Amino acid sequence: MMDKNNIKLSALAATCAMSIGLTACGGSDGSDGAPGKPGGPVAETITQLNLAVTGVKYDNDTPTITVEATNQDDKPIVGITDLSVLASQLTPMGATGAGNPAQWNRVSTYANPPTVVDNKDGSYSVTIPLEGFDKELTQRYAVYAGGGDSKLADGVSLLPRREIVADFDGEGFKAKYTKNVVSHQVCTNCHIEGEALTRRHSSYQEQATCATCHDASFDEDTQWTHLVHNIHNSNKSFTDKKGNEYNGEAAEALIQNNCQSCHVESDTQTEWQNFSRVPTMETCSSCHTNIDFKAGKGHSQQDNNANCVACHNSQWTAELHSAKAMAKKAVIDTYGMSADLVANADNTATLTISILDAAGTAIDVNSILANIQRVEATTNVGPNFPQLSYYTKDNLNLVENGQLQAGASIENGKLVHITKVLPFGAGDTDTAFSFIGLSVCTSGAEVAACAADGSSEYTGMKAALAFGTKSGNAASMRHTNSVNFATCESCHGETFDIHKGTHHPGFVMTEQLGREVDGKVVVGIDGCASCHTPAGTYAGGANKGAIEMKLHSTHISKAHGLIGGECSQCHNDLNLDAFKNKKALATSSGKFTSPITATCSSCHTVGGPYMVHTKESLEEFGAIVDGDKDVADQAANTETCLFCHKPTLEDHTKVSL
């Protein structure tokens, strides 16, 4: 049965048919349409909008471009009401002065908008008044439509957002040159596909659209080549026309000022090396804010870009801006770890850690002891719902600044630690698990001896995870089919070290933490629960320290602008069955909440605008909010949230009554 949107679209199709003499919308004789046009029956459902520029014709330097619109099934879409086109042309490198980059310059204006004709066959003719058109230059047409509450001509059917850019020469043929530095796919490593790149600022989703609009007519700070670097590092803040401030802190934490996080080698992005090949005062000053080129402050005095490449040649610039990241990767690949955990008769456990070389062969830890900044081991019991709190878990730095610590020994070239007595029991508590971090002192890309005062530079290495049972049976393990660390890496990068700081070595999550799930090796975040316990961390529940809440609250506070509450940005599934293994979670100092409610409240404030339930109504449904631990533990079996709420990866707000 058709839904309301389909009925309206069918009516629109009928109108289309009548408007061309009761023939098919795709052609004048009921055929599949003219060559180069979609033709055939019009779209009745639209979950995806596809746009393509199929031709450009000029009449007295005024272009008319043909845009084809189809749905996910390649059926033509008629009735688009908000199709628009922005025209720009590319001034070649050096044309405005020696050393200056190629620059997009708009030749259409919002004040003199294009005329759009719906041809009723899925094609649209767009005539664009131009100002300053130069037929010798590459012409770009940025086409966009849909999104938000955009509707077709029927006034009901919603149209998804789509943006494209198409480049031609000044006569409507294939462009001889263009500027394509960064791909859209690179941006979607962090930014959500199908969402605005900066939702607080605009609705635009493609960096190519941004680059086309933020052209040479903008002031220096808001031209794209300056602005895009500015908002991805913390050296300079930027306030947009709506008063929103962008300080770049979140982006810098993710990409760590590594130019090649965004400037990725690609066969299709022919100018991906532009960042090193064309250094300019304008681009460099977006990160190097302590330089005033024209005043000669922090750099030799210069009024233009003519001589930049004389000193800053491409190879040197590329190496300089990627050296730190490359050195870090080289160090991380130098050593690894493996570990074994064996329960003892007195309910302690023996943790044995082997240091591995780059080939995966165990080496004598004595040979690199002086280079180890830290080895940290944290042991807990019960992987699915850890029994020991932040303060009662077994935690020890086995090595610090090249020195073996009390409680650790070296036996047969391996680090050994015997834990305190652990609360082994039945079921999940038959299993103890240890999460181990390693960091080494470094000098550039080389591992170096650690300074006794702890002042050495150091690099967090690959973390390791070990399981051991009191019974000798197979270990119980926490699920890893909800969050795969590969999704974390897509944004954070493979050398992102978590918790690098005074008390921790910095954990790099890699294959050393992986185990096979459904025939694939999956690196999970299960080791994090050794410290991020149900009882919280150093602040009890005040900082929502349990792993079930901490990841949500951290990404809401620091990365909401990127992930926007889209579960699929981090989750590869929602394992609702995991709640069967959980009890109360600490949600404020000394107070506990039943597990489903606690997890939801890490994003949705109880009684707030995005959680309609008050504390009282939640407790009517069997939950306990900020209550006694024992009572909240019992409520884990009585809260009825999932009777109605049926969250999915695509829609975590789904309700089934």
Stockholm file with secondary structure:
# STOCKHOLM 1.0

chainA/1-657         MMDKNNIKLSALAATCAMSIGLTACGGSDGSDGAPGKPGGPVAETITQLNLAVTGVKYDNDTPTITVEATNQDDKPIVGITDLSVLASQLTPMGATGAGNPAQWNRVSTYANPPTVVDNKDGSYSVTIPLEGFDKELTQRYAVYAGGGDSKLADGVSLLPRREIVADFDGEGFKAKYTKNVVSHQVCTNCHIEGEALTRRHSSYQEQATCATCHDASFDEDTQWTHLVHNIHNSNKSFTDKKGNEYNGEAAEALIQNNCQSCHVESDTQTEWQNFSRVPTMETCSSCHTNIDFKAGKGHSQQDNNANCVACHNSQWTAELHSAKAMAKKAVIDTYGMSADLVANADNTATLTISILDAAGTAIDVNSILANIQRVEATTNVGPNFPQLSYYTKDNLNLVENGQLQAGASIENGKLVHITKVLPFGAGDTDTAFSFIGLSVCTSGAEVAACAADGSSEYTGMKAALAFGTKSGNAASMRHTNSVNFATCESCHGETFDIHKGTHHPGFVMTEQLGREVDGKVVVGIDGCASCHTPAGTYAGGANKGAIEMKLHSTHISKAHGLIGGECSQCHNDLNLDAFKNKKALATSSGKFTSPITATCSSCHTVGGPYMVHTKESLEEFGAIVDGDKDVADQAANTETCLFCHKPTLEDHTKVSL
#=GR chainA/1-657 SS CCCHHHHHHHHHHHHHHHHTTSSCTTSTTSSSCSTTSCCSSCCSCCSCCEEEEEEEEEETTEEEEEEEEECTTSCBCCCBSCCEEEEEEEECTTTTSTTCCCEEEECSBTTBCCEEEECSSSEEEEECCCSSCCTTSEEEEEEEECCTTCBBTTSSCBCCCEEEEEEECTTSSBCSCCCCCSCHHHHTTTSCTTSCTTTTTCSCCCHHHHHHHSCTTSCGGGSHHHHHHHTTSTTSCEECTTSCEECCHHHHHHHTTCGGGTSCCCSSCTTTTHHHHSCCHHHHTTTCTTCBTTTTBSSCCCSSSTTHHHHSCHHHHHHHHHHHHHHHHHHHTTCEEEEEEEECTTSCEEEEEEEECTTSCEECGGGTGGGEEEEEEEEEECSSSCCSCTTTSEEEEEEETTEECTTEEEETTEEEEECCCCCCCSGGGGEEEEEEEEEEEEETTEECCCCTTSCSCEEECBCEEEEEESSSSCCCCCCCSSCCHHHHHHHHCTTCCBTCSSSCCCBBCCGGGEEEETTEEEECSGGGGGTSBTTBBTTBTTTTCSHHHHHHHHHHHHHHHHHTTCGGGTCSCCCGGGGGGCCCEEEETTEEECHHHHHHHTTSCTTSTTCCCCHHHHHHTTCCSSBCHHHHHHHTTTCCHHHHBCCCSSCTTCBCC
#=GC SS_cons         CCCHHHHHHHHHHHHHHHHTTSSCTTSTTSSSCSTTSCCSSCCSCCSCCEEEEEEEEEETTEEEEEEEEECTTSCBCCCBSCCEEEEEEEECTTTTSTTCCCEEEECSBTTBCCEEEECSSSEEEEECCCSSCCTTSEEEEEEEECCTTCBBTTSSCBCCCEEEEEEECTTSSBCSCCCCCSCHHHHTTTSCTTSCTTTTTCSCCCHHHHHHHSCTTSCGGGSHHHHHHHTTSTTSCEECTTSCEECCHHHHHHHTTCGGGTSCCCSSCTTTTHHHHSCCHHHHTTTCTTCBTTTTBSSCCCSSSTTHHHHSCHHHHHHHHHHHHHHHHHHHTTCEEEEEEEECTTSCEEEEEEEECTTSCEECGGGTGGGEEEEEEEEEECSSSCCSCTTTSEEEEEEETTEECTTEEEETTEEEEECCCCCCCSGGGGEEEEEEEEEEEEETTEECCCCTTSCSCEEECBCEEEEEESSSSCCCCCCCSSCCHHHHHHHHCTTCCBTCSSSCCCBBCCGGGEEEETTEEEECSGGGGGTSBTTBBTTBTTTTCSHHHHHHHHHHHHHHHHHTTCGGGTCSCCCGGGGGGCCCEEEETTEEECHHHHHHHTTSCTTSTTCCCCHHHHHHTTCCSSBCHHHHHHHTTTCCHHHHBCCCSSCTTCBCC
//
